[in-house]
């Protein structure tokens, strides 16, 4: 089977045209579409809002897009139990709107929330600055349904929080990149919306002050839900549109709770941050900054972007090694996650050498470095999924067990998956 000559029937990402795009309207039609297309010899490429179309490796063989956006219903919402079951094509923004009617929310962020579907958010394991205090995606999912490459509907978990029956498919599907099946339904834990939400934006000149300040915040009586460190370029991209003064470094601390608790934490944080230029943002200004922080990872300032995971204690020293004239950086300092975008154009050889240096540093710290965005022609050389890990063979065996034909999103994930 050959690749189509044009993308008239859809786009698989990385310049690979789709042979066709199917638009199922319910779970049964998802199962029918997968079964029919696999029997025809096609690979299956799930898509939602196309916010991560080029994320991962290059599609390995011709195939068909299965678009999930029509699967956008609320299945069950017992709001007193603080859970909700929804179809995976619902967007994050639509879900938050539904939950807000009962003063609840899903404490999870993703770029482009009006386009990002919940199935896509979970398939790519996407999160934002609130991850520090509000948990990871895998901590908020308690049930999942998905359709495998042979058209079987598999369910795991349930609709109640205290459910331990069966295999933990909800966590297994989180971050699986659509390589085990198409997520069709999720049951999620939700939380009350906080009465108040605010942030402190604190510029610094010296990196030594940054390290000392983060150490103080680690033993603080405050309880930030976000703790971000920005370099000069990252601070300019995030703060300038909001009229916030930059610096060589900026620490952003976010707080959410009842109004009295947030007011106390803001006062305490300003004192502990020790920055003469620190400003507090509340109301609409806080909302705008929360959004800008969540959107940063989707910015395109140059040819590629990297994401490193480290021990939180080594974030500052790692970020110091990134030239702010060449890299715009936002790090979730409390979690040890660093997002960095290359600034301007650069030769692949130069970038390759720097990425290997940074990856070696991350691996020596027990982490890794991947490339969420990268030109297709560079992906193999730059190893978008980072240094191979000991658990990759286990993941390949799981793939073989659940997708023996290798039909689901081939080429996108690690190793041979």
Order of alpha helices (4+ residues) and beta strands (2+ residues): beta-beta-beta-alpha-beta-beta-beta-beta-alpha-beta-alpha-alpha-beta-beta-alpha-beta-beta-beta-alpha-beta-alpha-beta-alpha-beta-alpha-beta-alpha-beta-beta-alpha-beta-alpha-alpha
